[in-house]
Amino acid sequence: MAVEVHRAAAQAVQDKMNRMQTYPWRSALAEFIGTFSLVAVGCGAIVVQAQTGELSHVGVSLAFGLVVMVMIAAVGHISGAHLNPAVTLAFAVTRHFPWRLTPGYMLAQFGGAVTASFLLRLIFGFDAHLGVTQPSGSILQSFIVELVLTAALMFVITAVATDTKAVGQLAAIMIGATVAVNALWGGPISGASMNPARSFGPALVSGLWGAQWLYWIAPSLGAILGALLYQVVREPSTLNKDLT
């Protein structure tokens, strides 16, 4: 019975990947919508907190976690709900995602983040610099925090997205909770971006580029590290067929 369940789960993953490759524009559009929602809600919460003081740091962290949870549930079956260029890169590096689809996914993610940032600019002006991420301490400190946060996030994502023994039905909750928890402790230090697109959108629209390079490099390295770490600790029998 257990073997049949694992086979069914693996087949479902393969069927989803086949749909992504057959209709890449649908997957890219889903990534655009998902990343747009992430930045609009998460960064919007930062701006609202700056204007009203009604949300608190905990509220902002929950906003990020909850919107990620909702969008994974909404578009996960269409695109995988990466919502993050670092996640897409890590999946490609570990051969869980085709390299030929990677540029389209990343373009959609950055496009969604920029569009959401322009919307926030239209609604709120430049309050809180549209939620731009900047180090509160040293660049090295924020670099390490972003690396660790994204590695932890990607470890969880790899577990629920690629391992047929993981509880896939809870993927949205587990990933959303990881984002919220990471934001709770990492937010005051680095902004807890964990996502190059999430940082790029507000930076582009607000014109604040200070230390933005670390929000590209640290999450990308952290995501690859997290994915590789899960490859090491997972049971060999759960390895899915590599995607090329």
C-alpha positions in Angstrom: 0.0 0.0 0.0 2.8 2.4 0.9 4.6 1.7 -2.3 1.5 2.4 -4.3 1.0 5.7 -2.5 4.6 6.8 -3.2 4.2 5.8 -6.9 1.0 7.8 -7.2 2.6 10.8 -5.5 5.6 10.6 -7.8 3.3 10.3 -10.9 1.4 13.3 -9.8 4.6 15.3 -9.6 5.6 14.1 -13.0 2.2 15.0 -14.5 2.4 18.5 -13.1 5.8 19.0 -14.6 4.6 17.7 -18.0 1.8 20.3 -17.8 4.3 23.1 -17.0 6.4 22.2 -20.0 3.4 21.8 -22.3 1.9 25.2 -21.4 4.8 27.3 -20.2 3.0 30.6 -20.6 0.3 29.4 -18.1 3.0 28.6 -15.5 4.8 31.9 -16.1 1.5 33.8 -15.7 0.8 31.9 -12.4 4.3 32.9 -11.2 3.6 36.5 -12.1 0.3 36.5 -10.2 1.8 34.7 -7.2 4.8 37.0 -6.9 2.7 40.1 -7.5 0.4 39.0 -4.6 3.4 38.3 -2.4 4.9 41.8 -2.8 1.5 43.6 -2.8 0.4 42.0 0.4 3.8 41.7 2.2 5.3 45.0 1.3 1.9 46.6 1.5 1.7 45.5 5.1 5.1 47.2 5.8 3.7 50.4 4.3 0.4 50.2 6.3 2.3 49.6 9.5 4.5 52.6 8.8 1.4 54.8 8.2 -0.9 53.5 10.9 1.1 51.5 13.4 -1.8 49.0 13.5 -0.1 45.8 12.4 3.1 45.5 14.4 6.2 43.5 13.3 4.3 40.3 14.1 1.4 41.3 11.8 3.8 42.1 9.0 5.5 38.7 9.4 2.1 37.0 9.3 1.1 38.9 6.2 4.1 37.5 4.3 3.6 34.0 5.6 -0.1 34.0 4.9 0.1 35.3 1.4 2.7 32.7 0.5 0.5 30.0 2.0 -2.6 31.2 0.0 -0.7 31.6 -3.3 0.9 28.1 -3.0 -2.6 26.7 -2.5 -3.9 28.8 -5.4 -1.3 28.2 -8.1 0.9 25.4 -6.8 -0.8 22.9 -9.1 -0.2 25.2 -12.1 3.4 26.4 -11.8 4.7 24.9 -8.5 4.4 28.3 -6.9 8.0 29.1 -6.7 7.3 32.9 -6.4 11.0 33.4 -5.9 13.9 33.4 -8.4 16.2 31.8 -5.8 13.8 28.9 -5.4 13.6 28.4 -9.2 17.4 28.5 -9.4 17.9 26.0 -6.6 15.4 23.6 -8.2 17.2 23.9 -11.5 20.6 23.3 -9.9 19.4 20.2 -8.2 17.7 19.0 -11.4 14.1 19.2 -10.1 13.2 21.9 -12.6 14.1 22.2 -16.3 16.7 24.9 -17.1 14.9 25.9 -20.3 11.9 27.1 -18.3 14.0 29.0 -15.7 14.4 32.3 -17.6 10.7 32.6 -18.2 9.9 31.9 -14.5 12.4 34.4 -13.3 11.1 37.1 -15.7 7.6 36.5 -14.6 8.6 36.7 -10.9 10.6 39.9 -11.3 7.8 41.4 -13.4 5.2 40.6 -10.8 7.3 42.1 -8.0 7.9 45.3 -10.0 4.2 45.6 -11.0 3.1 45.2 -7.4 5.6 47.9 -6.3 4.3 50.3 -8.8 0.8 49.6 -7.5 1.9 50.3 -3.9 3.6 53.6 -5.1 0.2 54.6 -6.7 -1.7 53.8 -3.5 0.6 54.9 -0.7 3.3 57.1 -2.2 6.8 56.4 -1.0 6.0 55.7 2.7 8.4 53.1 4.2 10.2 53.2 0.8 7.6 50.7 -0.4 9.0 48.0 1.9 12.5 48.0 0.5 15.0 45.7 2.2 18.0 47.3 3.8 20.5 46.0 6.4 19.9 47.4 9.9 23.4 46.5 11.0 26.5 45.5 9.0 26.3 44.1 5.4 28.1 40.9 6.6 25.5 40.4 9.3 22.6 40.7 6.9 24.3 38.6 4.3 24.6 35.7 6.8 21.1 36.1 8.0 19.7 36.1 4.5 21.8 33.0 3.6 20.6 31.1 6.7 16.9 32.2 6.3 16.8 31.2 2.7 18.6 27.9 3.3 16.0 27.0 6.0 13.1 28.0 3.7 14.5 26.0 0.7 15.1 23.0 2.9 11.4 22.9 3.8 10.3 23.6 0.2 12.5 20.8 -1.2 11.1 18.4 1.4 7.4 19.0 0.6 7.8 19.6 -3.1 10.2 16.7 -4.2 9.9 14.0 -1.5 7.0 11.6 -1.9 7.2 10.7 1.7 6.6 14.2 2.9 3.1 15.4 3.7 2.4 17.2 0.5 -1.1 18.2 1.4 0.4 20.5 4.1 2.9 22.1 1.8 1.3 25.5 1.7 1.0 25.6 5.5 4.5 24.4 6.1 6.1 26.8 3.7 4.0 29.8 4.7 4.8 29.1 8.4 8.5 29.0 7.6 8.3 32.4 5.9 6.5 33.9 8.8 8.8 32.4 11.4 11.9 33.5 9.5 10.4 37.0 9.1 9.8 37.2 12.9 13.4 36.9 13.8 15.2 37.9 10.7 13.1 40.9 9.7 14.6 43.4 12.2 18.1 42.5 11.0 18.0 42.2 7.2 14.4 42.6 6.3 14.0 38.8 5.8 13.8 39.0 2.1 14.8 35.5 1.1 13.7 36.5 -2.4 15.6 38.5 -5.0 12.4 39.6 -6.7 10.7 40.7 -3.5 13.7 43.0 -2.9 14.2 44.1 -6.5 10.6 45.5 -7.0 10.6 48.0 -4.2 14.2 48.9 -4.8 13.6 49.7 -8.5 10.4 51.8 -7.9 11.8 53.6 -4.8 15.2 54.1 -6.3 17.0 52.9 -3.1 19.7 50.5 -4.2 22.0 50.4 -1.1 23.4 46.9 -0.6 20.8 45.4 -2.9 23.4 43.0 -4.3 23.3 41.0 -1.1 19.6 40.4 -1.5 20.4 38.7 -4.8 23.4 36.7 -3.9 22.7 35.6 -0.3 19.2 34.2 -1.0 20.4 32.5 -4.2 23.3 30.8 -2.4 21.1 30.0 0.6 18.5 28.4 -1.6 21.0 26.2 -3.4 22.5 25.2 0.0 19.1 24.3 1.5 18.1 22.2 -1.5 21.5 20.4 -1.5 21.2 19.8 2.3 17.9 18.1 1.8 19.3 15.9 -1.0 21.9 14.7 1.6 19.5 13.8 4.4 16.6 12.4 2.4 16.2 8.6 2.1 17.6 7.4 -1.2 14.4 5.5 -2.0 12.5 8.8 -2.2 14.6 10.3 -4.9 12.5 11.3 -7.8 13.6 11.0 -11.4 15.8 13.9 -12.3 14.4 16.5 -14.7 16.5 17.7 -17.6 
